[in-house]
Amino acid sequence: MKRSCLRSGIFCLALCMAAGGAHAGEMFKNTEMGQVVVSASRTEQRLADTPRPTYVITADEIEARQPQNIQVLLREIPGLQVVERTGSWGGGGSVRLMGLDAHHTLVLVDGQRFIGGNDVVDIASIPVEAIERIEVVKGPASSLYGSDALGGVVQIFTKKAKEGSALRGGMAAGSRNRFRGHAGADVGGDNYGVRMDYSYRRDDGITQPKDKSRWEAISTTIHYTPSESVNLTFTPLFTRQVTTDDSQTQGGGQGSGQSGQVIIQDRIQERSGINAIAEFKPDAFTRIHTRASYIAHDHRREDGSLEQLAQSWEFEAGATGMFGIHTLSAGYAYLGEKIEDKATHIPQNRKTHSIPGDSADQDTHSLYIQNEMDFGRTLVSLGGRVSHHDDWDTEFNPQAGLVFRAMDTLHLRASVGTAFAGPSLLKRYAEMPRQRRQFIVQPNPDLKPEKSLSWQAGFDWEATPALLIRASFFRNEIDDLIVTVPVDHSQTPKLETYANIGEAVTQGVEWSASWRIMEGLRATLNHSYTDTEDKSTGKKLTDRPEHRAGLDLDYHLRHPDIRFRLTGSWIGERDTVSQNQRKSLSSYETFDLAVTWKAAPQMEIFTRIENLTNEKNIEDEWRLDGTEWMAGMKFYF
C-alpha cells in the first residue's frame, strides 16, 4: 500500500508541476534541435537536419543528474536499454538500441573504439567527470563507421582545457559503502591546453562478496593549435577495475559427488590507450583530418586461470568539402585487432579462454564516401563503405537519408541502409567454458559477419516555442546471426559451438515530448514500443521489454541556486530464460531524484536518491535492491 501511494504521489506531483506552469509555455523557445552534432554524418550539422534519430546529452544535463556512472544518463533516451551485470566480465553496462544485441551498438570515445572483456564494451568504465557531451545515433551506421554499428552509435566527447588555469575536486559517499572521488586540473593558453582528471569509485555491491568493486581512471586531453587552420589533440587514458570473482572452484569434479569449494579472488581489468587527432582547415569549406589510436584491455584473475590481452589499432584519414549544394566526405580507415592468451603456464582444463597458438589477429581495410545535398527544403544524403577483411568476403554497405523541412518548426526524416558486425576474435579462435565448465563453447574460424537491412522514418515538430515532439518508426532485419548450437550434449562438459544460422526482426515506434513549462522548469516524457521475433522459433527475443516509458522533470531555482532533477522509468513485461526455462517477468517502475545546491561560486553540494519506489528482487535488474542514496560536494578554483 505504501509503495502504491508513493508511486501515485510522484506521478501526481509531476502532473501538477506541468499543469501549474502551462500559461507560461509560449514565452520560451526550445533550442534543442539547433544543437550541432557530428556523429550522425561525420560532419557538423544541426540536430534538426539529421536523417536518423539523434539524441544529445550535454554537460549541463550530466551535472544536473549527478550520476555515478554513464548508465544513469543513457537510460532516459527512448528505445535505449542499458544492460547491467555484476561487472566480473567487464559488463558493468552495455547498450542495446531498438531491440538489437549489445554488440550491435558501436561505442566511441572521441572517435576511438572502446573495447572490453569477453566481447563486452563496459560503458561504466568511462569516467563521467571527463565527459563534455554524448551523442546517440540510431540506425545502421556501417557506411560511416564500419563493423558493429548495426543498431547505431554512442559517441562520447571528452572535455578540453579552457584558457587559464583551474583546479577542481569532489567526493561523495552513500549506501552500500559507496564512495566516489575525483580531482583535476586545467592549464591553457591562447593556442594550447592540458586537462587532467583522476576518478575513483568504490562499491561493496549487493550480493557479497562477488559484487564488490573498485575502479579508478586517469584521463588526459592535450590540444595544441599552432595556427588558425591546424588543430592537434592527444587523449591518453588509463582505467583499472578490480572486482571480486567467485566463478572458480577447487576440489570436487565429475564423479566425486561434490561440487568443490568456491574460490574467492580478485579479477583485474586494465585499459590503456591513446588517441591522436590532427585537423587541417585550409578554408571555411574544407576539412582534412587524420586519426591514429591504440587501446589495450588486460583481463586477468588473481590465480592466473585467466590472463588475456585484447588490443586494437586504428588509423583513418579523410576530407570533407563543400561545393555548392554538395558536402562531400571521403576517407580510408584501418582497424587491426589482436587477442593474446598470457596464461600459457595454466593447464588446459583450468583455463577460462584457450586460444590456439596463444594469439590471434585480424585486419580490416575500408573506404567510405558520402554526399550530402541541400536543396533548400530538402536534404538528401547518399553514401557507402567498402570493407575488406583478411578472411571473409568484402562488405559493401550503402545508406540513404532524406530530411524534408515541411515548415520551420516541422522536419520529416527517413533513412535506409545496410550494416554488418564482424565475428569477434574470441568467437573465431577462443574456447570458452560457461557455468563453471558445465559447457564448453568451441570457436568457429569460419564465421561470417552478421548483416542487417534497416529503415526508419519520423519527424521532429516544435509544436509551440516551448514544446518539442519527436517520433520515429523503425524496422531491422538481421541475417546470419551468430548463435550457439550443440555439438555433443551426451557428456560433461557439454560441447557447443557458434554458427551463422540465426535470423531476427525488430520493429517499433519511439516518441518523446519535451515541454519548457516555465522559466527553470522542463518536463520530458518518452515511450517506446519494440516488437521482436526470432525467425527460427517464431518467439520474441528474450530480455527485451515490449514497452518502456520515461519521465524527466528538471526544475532550476535561481535564488537560491538549487536544481531538482526527478527521473522515472517504467519497464514493461519481457521474456527471459532461467535454468533453460522460458518465462515472463512482470513490469516495474523506478524513480531517481538528484538535488544540487550551488552554495557558493566555487562549491556545490548534492545528493542523489535512487529507486524511490524501493524495487528489489528484479530477476534481470540485479542493481535494484531497495532505495539507495549518495551525497557529496564539489569544489572549483
C-alpha positions as CSV (number, residue, x, y, z in Angstrom):
1,M,0.0,0.0,0.0
2,K,2.8,2.4,0.9
3,R,4.6,1.8,-2.4
4,S,1.4,2.3,-4.3
5,C,0.8,5.6,-2.6
6,L,4.3,6.7,-3.2
7,R,4.1,6.0,-6.9
8,S,0.8,7.8,-7.2
9,G,2.2,10.7,-5.3
10,I,5.2,11.1,-7.6
11,F,3.0,10.9,-10.7
12,C,0.6,13.5,-9.3
13,L,3.4,15.8,-8.4
14,A,4.7,15.6,-12.0
15,L,1.2,16.4,-13.4
16,C,0.7,19.3,-11.0
17,M,4.0,20.8,-11.9
18,A,3.2,20.6,-15.6
19,A,-0.4,22.0,-15.3
20,G,0.6,24.8,-12.9
21,G,3.0,26.3,-15.4
22,A,1.0,25.9,-18.7
23,H,0.3,29.6,-19.1
24,A,4.0,30.5,-19.4
25,G,4.8,27.9,-22.1
26,E,4.7,30.4,-25.1
27,M,7.4,32.6,-23.5
28,F,10.4,30.4,-24.0
29,K,12.0,29.0,-27.2
30,N,13.1,25.3,-27.3
31,T,16.6,25.4,-28.7
32,E,17.4,21.6,-28.5
33,M,17.1,21.0,-32.3
34,G,19.5,23.8,-33.0
35,Q,22.4,21.9,-31.4
36,V,25.3,21.0,-33.7
37,V,26.2,17.3,-33.8
38,V,28.9,15.4,-35.8
39,S,28.2,11.6,-35.2
40,A,25.2,11.3,-37.5
41,S,27.2,12.1,-40.7
42,R,30.8,12.7,-39.5
43,T,30.2,16.3,-40.5
44,E,28.8,19.2,-38.4
45,Q,25.1,19.6,-38.9
46,R,22.1,20.8,-36.9
47,L,20.3,18.2,-34.9
48,A,17.1,19.1,-36.8
49,D,18.9,18.2,-40.1
50,T,20.0,14.6,-39.3
51,P,18.2,11.9,-41.3
52,R,18.5,9.4,-38.4
53,P,17.1,9.8,-34.9
54,T,19.9,11.5,-32.9
55,Y,20.0,12.4,-29.2
56,V,22.4,14.6,-27.3
57,I,23.2,14.6,-23.6
58,T,25.0,17.9,-22.7
59,A,27.5,18.7,-19.9
60,D,24.7,20.7,-18.2
61,E,22.4,17.7,-18.1
62,I,25.2,15.5,-16.8
63,E,25.8,17.9,-13.9
64,A,22.1,18.1,-13.0
65,R,21.7,14.3,-12.7
66,Q,24.9,13.8,-10.5
67,P,25.4,10.3,-11.9
68,Q,27.8,7.8,-10.5
69,N,28.3,6.3,-14.0
70,I,27.2,6.8,-17.6
71,Q,24.4,4.2,-17.5
72,V,22.3,6.7,-15.4
73,L,22.5,9.2,-18.3
74,L,21.6,6.8,-21.1
75,R,18.5,5.2,-19.6
76,E,16.4,8.3,-20.4
77,I,16.8,8.0,-24.2
78,P,13.8,6.5,-25.9
79,G,14.3,2.9,-27.0
80,L,17.7,2.6,-25.4
81,Q,18.2,-0.3,-23.0
82,V,21.2,-0.4,-20.6
83,V,22.1,-4.0,-19.8
84,E,23.9,-4.2,-16.4
85,R,25.7,-7.1,-14.9
86,T,27.9,-7.6,-11.9
87,G,30.9,-6.4,-13.9
88,S,33.0,-9.5,-13.4
89,W,33.2,-9.9,-17.2
90,G,33.7,-6.2,-17.8
91,G,30.0,-5.9,-18.5
92,G,29.0,-3.3,-15.8
93,G,27.0,-1.6,-18.5
94,S,26.3,-2.2,-22.2
95,V,23.8,-0.7,-24.6
96,R,21.0,-2.1,-26.7
97,L,19.4,0.1,-29.4
98,M,16.0,-0.7,-31.0
99,G,15.9,-4.2,-29.5
100,L,19.2,-5.4,-31.1
101,D,22.0,-7.1,-29.2
102,A,24.5,-5.1,-27.2
103,H,27.4,-5.9,-29.6
104,H,25.4,-4.3,-32.4
105,T,26.0,-0.9,-30.8
106,L,29.3,0.8,-31.6
107,V,30.8,2.8,-28.7
108,L,33.3,5.5,-29.5
109,V,35.2,7.9,-27.3
110,D,36.4,10.9,-29.4
111,G,36.1,8.7,-32.5
112,Q,38.1,5.8,-30.9
113,R,36.6,2.4,-30.5
114,F,36.2,1.4,-26.8
115,I,36.9,-2.2,-26.1
116,G,36.3,-4.5,-23.1
117,G,36.5,-8.1,-21.8
118,N,34.6,-11.1,-23.2
119,D,33.4,-9.1,-26.3
120,V,31.5,-6.6,-24.0
121,V,32.0,-2.8,-24.1
122,D,31.6,-1.7,-20.5
123,I,30.4,1.9,-20.6
124,A,30.6,2.0,-16.8
125,S,34.4,2.2,-17.1
126,I,34.3,5.6,-18.9
127,P,34.9,8.4,-16.3
128,V,31.8,10.7,-16.1
129,E,33.9,13.7,-14.9
130,A,35.7,13.9,-18.2
131,I,32.6,13.9,-20.5
132,E,31.6,17.0,-22.4
133,R,28.6,15.5,-24.2
134,I,27.2,12.2,-25.5
135,E,25.7,11.7,-29.0
136,V,23.4,8.7,-29.7
137,V,22.7,8.0,-33.3
138,K,20.1,5.2,-34.0
139,G,20.1,3.1,-37.2
140,P,22.6,1.4,-39.3
141,A,25.9,3.3,-39.4
142,S,28.4,0.9,-41.1
143,S,28.5,3.1,-44.1
144,L,30.3,5.6,-41.9
145,Y,31.9,3.6,-39.1
146,G,32.3,0.0,-40.3
147,S,31.7,-3.1,-38.2
148,D,29.4,-3.3,-35.2
149,A,27.2,-0.3,-36.0
150,L,24.0,-2.3,-36.9
151,G,21.9,-0.7,-34.2
152,G,23.7,2.7,-34.1
153,V,26.5,4.6,-32.5
154,V,27.1,6.0,-29.0
155,Q,29.8,8.6,-29.2
156,I,31.3,10.2,-26.1
157,F,33.2,13.5,-26.4
158,T,35.6,14.5,-23.6
159,K,36.3,17.9,-22.2
160,K,39.2,20.1,-23.2
161,A,41.0,22.7,-21.1
162,K,39.9,26.3,-21.3
163,E,42.2,29.3,-21.3
164,G,43.7,30.0,-17.9
165,S,44.2,27.6,-15.0
166,A,41.8,25.8,-12.8
167,L,41.6,23.2,-10.1
168,R,38.6,21.0,-9.2
169,G,37.7,18.2,-6.9
170,G,34.9,16.4,-5.2
171,M,33.8,13.4,-3.2
172,A,30.6,11.6,-2.3
173,A,29.6,8.7,-0.1
174,G,26.4,6.7,0.2
175,S,24.7,3.4,0.9
176,R,26.4,0.0,0.2
177,N,29.7,1.6,1.3
178,R,29.8,3.5,-1.9
179,F,32.4,6.2,-2.4
180,R,33.4,8.3,-5.3
181,G,36.1,11.0,-5.6
182,H,37.7,13.0,-8.3
183,A,40.4,15.6,-8.7
184,G,41.5,17.5,-11.8
185,A,43.4,20.5,-13.2
186,D,43.5,22.6,-16.3
187,V,46.2,24.7,-17.8
188,G,45.5,26.6,-21.0
189,G,46.8,29.4,-23.2
190,D,45.8,31.1,-26.4
191,N,46.7,28.1,-28.6
192,Y,47.1,25.2,-26.2
193,G,45.5,23.4,-23.3
194,V,46.1,20.5,-20.9
195,R,43.3,18.9,-18.9
196,M,43.9,16.0,-16.4
197,D,41.3,14.1,-14.3
198,Y,41.6,11.4,-11.8
199,S,38.5,9.5,-10.8
200,Y,37.9,6.8,-8.1
201,R,34.8,4.6,-7.3
202,R,34.2,2.0,-4.6
203,D,31.0,-0.1,-4.2
204,D,30.5,-3.1,-1.9
205,G,27.7,-4.3,-4.2
206,I,24.5,-6.2,-3.3
207,T,25.5,-9.9,-3.1
208,Q,28.6,-10.3,-1.0
209,P,31.3,-10.9,-1.8
210,K,31.0,-11.2,-5.5
211,D,29.7,-7.7,-6.3
212,K,32.4,-5.8,-4.6
213,S,34.3,-3.5,-6.9
214,R,36.9,-0.7,-7.0
215,W,37.5,1.4,-10.1
216,E,39.9,4.3,-10.9
217,A,40.8,6.2,-14.1
218,I,43.3,8.8,-15.3
219,S,42.2,10.7,-18.3
220,T,44.1,13.5,-20.1
221,T,43.4,15.8,-23.0
222,I,46.1,17.8,-24.7
223,H,45.3,20.1,-27.5
224,Y,47.6,22.4,-29.5
225,T,46.6,24.9,-32.2
226,P,49.8,26.1,-33.9
227,S,47.7,28.2,-36.4
228,E,44.1,29.0,-37.1
229,S,43.9,26.2,-39.6
230,V,45.6,23.4,-37.7
231,N,44.4,21.7,-34.5
232,L,46.1,18.7,-32.8
233,T,44.6,16.7,-30.0
234,F,46.0,13.8,-27.9
235,T,44.0,11.9,-25.3
236,P,45.8,9.2,-23.2
237,L,43.6,7.1,-21.0
238,F,44.1,4.5,-18.2
239,T,41.4,2.7,-16.2
240,R,41.7,-0.1,-13.6
241,Q,38.8,-2.1,-12.2
242,V,39.1,-4.8,-9.5
243,T,36.0,-6.9,-8.9
244,T,35.5,-10.0,-6.7
245,D,35.3,-13.2,-8.7
246,D,33.6,-16.5,-7.5
247,S,33.5,-18.4,-10.8
248,Q,36.3,-20.9,-9.9
249,T,36.1,-23.9,-7.7
250,Q,38.7,-26.2,-6.1
251,G,38.2,-29.9,-5.5
252,G,35.1,-31.9,-6.3
253,G,34.8,-32.7,-10.0
254,Q,32.9,-35.1,-12.1
255,G,32.0,-38.4,-10.3
256,S,33.2,-37.2,-6.9
257,G,29.7,-36.3,-5.7
258,Q,31.0,-32.9,-4.6
259,S,30.8,-29.5,-6.3
260,G,34.1,-28.3,-5.0
261,Q,34.9,-25.2,-2.9
262,V,34.3,-21.8,-4.4
263,I,37.4,-19.7,-4.7
264,I,37.0,-16.0,-3.9
265,Q,39.6,-13.9,-5.7
266,D,40.2,-10.6,-7.5
267,R,39.5,-10.1,-11.2
268,I,41.6,-7.2,-12.6
269,Q,40.8,-5.3,-15.8
270,E,43.1,-2.6,-17.0
271,R,42.7,-0.4,-20.1
272,S,45.4,1.8,-21.5
273,G,45.4,3.7,-24.7
274,I,46.0,6.9,-26.7
275,N,44.0,8.7,-29.4
276,A,45.7,11.3,-31.6
277,I,43.8,13.6,-33.9
278,A,45.0,16.1,-36.4
279,E,42.7,18.6,-38.3
280,F,43.6,21.0,-41.1
281,K,41.1,23.6,-42.3
282,P,42.7,25.4,-45.3
283,D,39.5,27.4,-45.7
284,A,36.0,27.7,-44.4
285,F,34.7,25.0,-46.7
286,T,37.3,22.3,-46.4
287,R,38.4,20.0,-43.6
288,I,41.2,17.4,-43.7
289,H,41.7,15.1,-40.8
290,T,43.7,12.1,-39.7
291,R,43.3,10.0,-36.5
292,A,45.5,7.2,-35.1
293,S,44.8,5.3,-31.9
294,Y,45.7,2.3,-29.8
295,I,43.9,0.7,-26.9
296,A,44.6,-2.4,-24.8
297,H,42.5,-4.3,-22.4
298,D,44.3,-6.6,-20.0
299,H,42.0,-9.0,-18.2
300,R,43.2,-11.4,-15.6
301,R,42.3,-13.4,-12.4
302,E,44.4,-13.5,-9.3
303,D,45.0,-17.3,-9.6
304,G,46.3,-16.9,-13.2
305,S,43.5,-19.1,-14.7
306,L,42.7,-16.1,-16.9
307,E,45.2,-13.6,-18.4
308,Q,44.0,-12.3,-21.7
309,L,45.2,-9.2,-23.6
310,A,43.0,-7.6,-26.2
311,Q,44.4,-4.9,-28.4
312,S,43.0,-2.6,-31.1
313,W,44.8,-0.3,-33.6
314,E,43.1,2.3,-35.7
315,F,44.1,4.7,-38.4
316,E,41.9,6.9,-40.6
317,A,42.4,9.8,-43.0
318,G,39.6,11.7,-44.7
319,A,38.5,15.0,-46.1
320,T,35.2,17.0,-46.2
321,G,34.5,19.8,-48.7
322,M,31.5,22.0,-49.6
323,F,30.9,22.5,-53.3
324,G,27.7,24.5,-53.9
325,I,24.8,22.4,-52.6
326,H,27.1,19.4,-52.0
327,T,29.0,18.4,-48.9
328,L,31.3,15.6,-49.9
329,S,33.2,13.4,-47.4
330,A,35.6,10.5,-48.2
331,G,38.2,8.6,-46.4
332,Y,40.2,5.5,-45.6
333,A,40.1,3.5,-42.4
334,Y,42.1,0.7,-40.9
335,L,41.2,-1.5,-38.0
336,G,43.6,-4.0,-36.5
337,E,42.6,-6.4,-33.7
338,K,44.6,-8.9,-31.6
339,I,44.0,-11.2,-28.6
340,E,46.7,-13.0,-26.7
341,D,46.4,-15.8,-24.1
342,K,49.0,-14.9,-21.5
343,A,48.1,-17.8,-19.2
344,T,50.4,-20.3,-21.0
345,H,51.5,-21.9,-17.7
346,I,48.0,-22.9,-16.7
347,P,46.7,-26.5,-17.6
348,Q,44.1,-26.6,-20.4
349,N,41.3,-27.8,-18.1
350,R,41.7,-24.8,-15.8
351,K,41.8,-22.0,-18.4
352,T,38.9,-19.6,-19.0
353,H,39.9,-19.0,-22.6
354,S,42.2,-21.2,-24.7
355,I,43.5,-19.8,-28.0
356,P,45.4,-22.0,-30.4
357,G,48.9,-20.7,-30.8
358,D,48.2,-18.4,-27.8
359,S,47.2,-15.4,-30.1
360,A,45.0,-14.4,-33.0
361,D,44.6,-11.3,-35.0
362,Q,42.6,-9.8,-37.9
363,D,42.7,-6.7,-40.1
364,T,40.0,-4.7,-41.8
365,H,40.6,-2.0,-44.5
366,S,37.8,0.3,-45.6
367,L,37.0,3.1,-48.0
368,Y,33.9,5.4,-47.5
369,I,32.3,8.2,-49.4
370,Q,29.2,10.4,-48.6
371,N,27.4,13.2,-50.4
372,E,25.0,15.5,-48.5
373,M,22.9,17.7,-50.8
374,D,21.0,20.7,-49.6
375,F,18.2,21.6,-52.0
376,G,16.7,24.2,-49.6
377,R,13.6,22.5,-48.2
378,T,15.0,19.0,-48.9
379,L,18.3,17.5,-47.6
380,V,19.4,14.2,-49.3
381,S,22.4,12.1,-48.2
382,L,23.9,9.2,-50.1
383,G,26.9,7.2,-49.1
384,G,28.6,3.8,-48.8
385,R,31.5,2.0,-47.4
386,V,33.6,-0.9,-48.7
387,S,35.3,-3.0,-46.1
388,H,37.8,-5.7,-46.9
389,H,38.8,-8.4,-44.3
390,D,41.5,-11.0,-44.4
391,D,39.2,-14.0,-44.0
392,W,35.7,-13.1,-45.2
393,D,34.2,-11.5,-48.3
394,T,34.4,-7.8,-49.0
395,E,31.4,-6.0,-47.4
396,F,29.6,-3.1,-49.1
397,N,27.2,-1.1,-47.0
398,P,25.2,1.7,-48.7
399,Q,22.9,4.2,-47.0
400,A,20.5,6.9,-48.0
401,G,18.8,9.6,-45.9
402,L,16.2,12.3,-46.5
403,V,15.1,15.3,-44.5
404,F,12.1,17.4,-45.6
405,R,11.7,20.8,-44.0
406,A,8.0,20.9,-44.2
407,M,7.9,24.1,-42.0
408,D,10.4,25.9,-40.0
409,T,9.1,24.0,-37.0
410,L,8.4,20.6,-38.6
411,H,11.1,18.4,-40.2
412,L,10.3,15.0,-41.7
413,R,13.1,12.4,-42.0
414,A,13.7,8.9,-43.3
415,S,16.7,6.7,-43.8
416,V,17.6,3.2,-45.1
417,G,20.8,1.3,-45.1
418,T,22.6,-1.9,-44.5
419,A,25.2,-2.7,-41.8
420,F,27.4,-5.6,-40.6
421,A,29.0,-6.8,-37.4
422,G,32.1,-9.0,-37.9
423,P,32.6,-12.0,-35.7
424,S,35.0,-11.3,-32.8
425,L,38.3,-13.0,-32.4
426,L,37.0,-14.8,-29.3
427,K,34.2,-16.4,-31.2
428,R,36.5,-17.4,-34.0
429,Y,39.5,-18.7,-32.1
430,A,38.9,-18.9,-28.3
431,E,37.5,-21.9,-26.4
432,M,35.2,-20.5,-23.7
433,P,33.8,-22.5,-20.7
434,R,30.5,-21.5,-19.2
435,Q,28.6,-22.2,-15.9
436,R,31.7,-23.5,-14.1
437,R,32.7,-25.7,-17.1
438,Q,29.4,-27.4,-17.4
439,F,29.5,-26.2,-21.0
440,I,32.4,-25.6,-23.4
441,V,31.8,-23.3,-26.4
442,Q,34.2,-24.2,-29.1
443,P,35.4,-21.5,-31.6
444,N,34.5,-21.4,-35.3
445,P,37.1,-19.7,-37.5
446,D,34.7,-19.9,-40.5
447,L,32.2,-17.5,-39.0
448,K,31.0,-14.7,-41.3
449,P,29.6,-11.2,-40.4
450,E,26.1,-10.6,-39.2
451,K,24.2,-8.4,-41.6
452,S,21.2,-6.2,-41.4
453,L,18.8,-4.2,-43.6
454,S,17.1,-1.3,-41.7
455,W,14.8,1.6,-42.4
456,Q,13.5,4.4,-40.3
457,A,11.0,7.3,-40.7
458,G,10.0,10.0,-38.3
459,F,9.5,13.7,-37.5
460,D,10.7,16.5,-35.2
461,W,8.0,19.0,-34.5
462,E,8.2,22.2,-32.5
463,A,4.5,22.4,-31.8
464,T,4.9,25.6,-29.8
465,P,8.0,27.6,-28.9
466,A,8.1,25.6,-25.7
467,L,7.0,22.1,-26.8
468,L,9.1,19.7,-28.9
469,I,7.7,16.4,-30.1
470,R,9.9,13.7,-31.8
471,A,8.8,10.3,-33.1
472,S,10.4,7.5,-35.1
473,F,9.3,4.3,-36.7
474,F,11.9,1.6,-37.4
475,R,12.4,-1.9,-38.7
476,N,15.6,-4.0,-38.6
477,E,16.0,-7.4,-40.4
478,I,19.1,-9.3,-39.3
479,D,20.5,-12.3,-41.1
480,D,23.4,-14.6,-40.4
481,L,23.1,-14.0,-36.6
482,I,25.8,-15.8,-34.7
483,V,24.2,-18.3,-32.2
484,T,25.4,-21.2,-30.1
485,V,24.5,-24.6,-31.3
486,P,25.0,-28.0,-29.6
487,V,27.9,-30.3,-30.8
488,D,27.7,-33.0,-28.1
489,H,25.5,-32.9,-25.0
490,S,26.0,-36.5,-24.1
491,Q,28.9,-35.8,-21.8
492,T,30.0,-33.3,-19.3
493,P,31.1,-30.7,-20.1
494,K,28.6,-30.3,-22.9
495,L,30.2,-29.1,-26.2
496,E,28.7,-26.3,-28.2
497,T,30.0,-24.0,-31.0
498,Y,29.0,-20.9,-33.0
499,A,27.2,-20.8,-36.3
500,N,25.7,-18.2,-38.7
501,I,22.2,-19.6,-38.7
502,G,20.1,-17.0,-36.8
503,E,17.5,-14.6,-38.2
504,A,15.7,-11.9,-36.3
505,V,13.4,-8.9,-36.8
506,T,12.9,-5.9,-34.5
507,Q,10.5,-3.1,-35.3
508,G,8.6,-0.5,-33.4
509,V,7.9,3.1,-32.6
510,E,9.6,5.6,-30.2
511,W,8.5,9.1,-29.3
512,S,9.3,11.8,-26.8
513,A,7.8,15.2,-25.8
514,S,9.8,17.9,-24.2
515,W,8.0,20.9,-22.7
516,R,9.5,24.0,-21.2
517,I,6.7,24.8,-18.8
518,M,8.0,28.0,-17.4
519,E,11.4,29.5,-16.7
520,G,13.6,27.0,-15.0
521,L,11.1,24.1,-15.4
522,R,11.1,21.5,-18.1
523,A,9.3,18.1,-18.4
524,T,10.1,15.3,-20.8
525,L,8.0,12.2,-21.4
526,N,9.1,9.3,-23.7
527,H,7.8,5.9,-24.7
528,S,9.0,3.1,-26.9
529,Y,7.3,0.0,-28.3
530,T,9.6,-2.7,-29.6
531,D,8.3,-5.9,-31.3
532,T,10.9,-8.6,-31.7
533,E,10.9,-12.0,-33.3
534,D,13.4,-14.9,-33.5
535,K,12.6,-16.1,-37.0
536,S,13.8,-19.6,-36.3
537,T,11.4,-20.1,-33.4
538,G,8.7,-17.5,-34.0
539,K,9.1,-16.4,-30.4
540,K,10.1,-13.0,-29.0
541,L,13.7,-12.2,-28.4
542,T,14.5,-12.6,-24.7
543,D,15.2,-9.8,-22.3
544,R,13.7,-7.1,-24.5
545,P,10.8,-5.2,-22.9
546,E,7.9,-4.6,-25.4
547,H,7.1,-1.3,-23.7
548,R,9.3,1.2,-21.9
549,A,8.4,4.7,-20.7
550,G,10.4,7.5,-19.0
551,L,9.7,10.8,-17.2
552,D,12.2,13.6,-16.6
553,L,11.4,16.7,-14.6
554,D,14.1,19.4,-14.4
555,Y,13.4,22.4,-12.0
556,H,16.1,25.0,-11.5
557,L,15.6,27.7,-8.8
558,R,17.8,30.8,-9.3
559,H,17.6,32.3,-5.8
560,P,18.9,30.2,-4.0
561,D,20.6,28.3,-6.8
562,I,19.1,24.9,-6.3
563,R,18.3,22.3,-9.0
564,F,16.0,19.4,-8.7
565,R,16.1,16.5,-11.3
566,L,13.5,13.8,-11.0
567,T,13.7,10.9,-13.5
568,G,11.4,7.9,-13.7
569,S,11.4,4.7,-15.7
570,W,8.6,2.2,-16.4
571,I,9.8,-1.2,-17.8
572,G,7.1,-3.4,-19.3
573,E,6.8,-7.2,-19.4
574,R,9.6,-9.2,-21.1
575,D,10.5,-12.8,-21.7
576,T,13.6,-14.3,-20.2
577,V,15.3,-17.7,-19.9
578,S,16.3,-19.0,-16.5
579,Q,17.7,-22.6,-15.9
580,N,16.7,-23.5,-19.5
581,Q,13.0,-22.4,-18.8
582,R,11.4,-19.6,-20.6
583,K,9.2,-17.3,-18.6
584,S,7.7,-13.8,-18.5
585,L,8.8,-11.1,-16.0
586,S,6.4,-8.5,-14.5
587,S,6.7,-4.8,-15.2
588,Y,8.1,-2.4,-12.7
589,E,8.9,1.3,-12.2
590,T,11.7,3.3,-10.5
591,F,12.3,7.0,-9.8
592,D,15.6,8.8,-9.0
593,L,16.0,12.3,-7.5
594,A,19.1,14.5,-7.7
595,V,19.3,17.8,-5.8
596,T,22.2,20.2,-6.4
597,W,22.8,23.4,-4.4
598,K,25.3,25.9,-5.7
599,A,26.2,27.1,-2.2
600,A,29.0,29.4,-3.5
601,P,30.5,30.2,-6.9
602,Q,33.3,27.7,-6.1
603,M,31.3,25.0,-4.3
604,E,28.2,22.8,-4.8
605,I,26.6,20.3,-2.5
606,F,24.5,17.5,-4.0
607,T,22.5,14.4,-3.1
608,R,21.1,11.6,-5.2
609,I,18.4,9.2,-4.2
610,E,17.9,6.2,-6.4
611,N,14.9,3.8,-6.6
612,L,12.4,5.8,-4.6
613,T,9.8,3.0,-5.3
614,N,12.1,0.6,-3.3
615,E,12.0,-2.1,-6.1
616,K,14.1,-5.2,-5.4
617,N,14.4,-8.8,-6.4
618,I,14.0,-8.0,-10.1
619,E,15.5,-11.0,-11.8
620,D,17.0,-9.2,-14.8
621,E,18.0,-6.0,-12.8
622,W,20.4,-7.1,-10.2
623,R,21.3,-3.4,-9.3
624,L,17.8,-2.8,-7.8
625,D,17.9,-3.8,-4.1
626,G,15.8,-1.1,-2.5
627,T,16.3,2.6,-2.1
628,E,19.9,3.8,-2.3
629,W,21.4,7.2,-1.7
630,M,24.6,9.2,-2.2
631,A,25.6,12.7,-1.0
632,G,28.7,14.8,-1.6
633,M,30.3,18.1,-2.7
634,K,32.4,19.6,-5.5
635,F,34.9,22.4,-5.5
636,Y,36.1,24.6,-8.3
637,F,39.1,27.1,-8.1
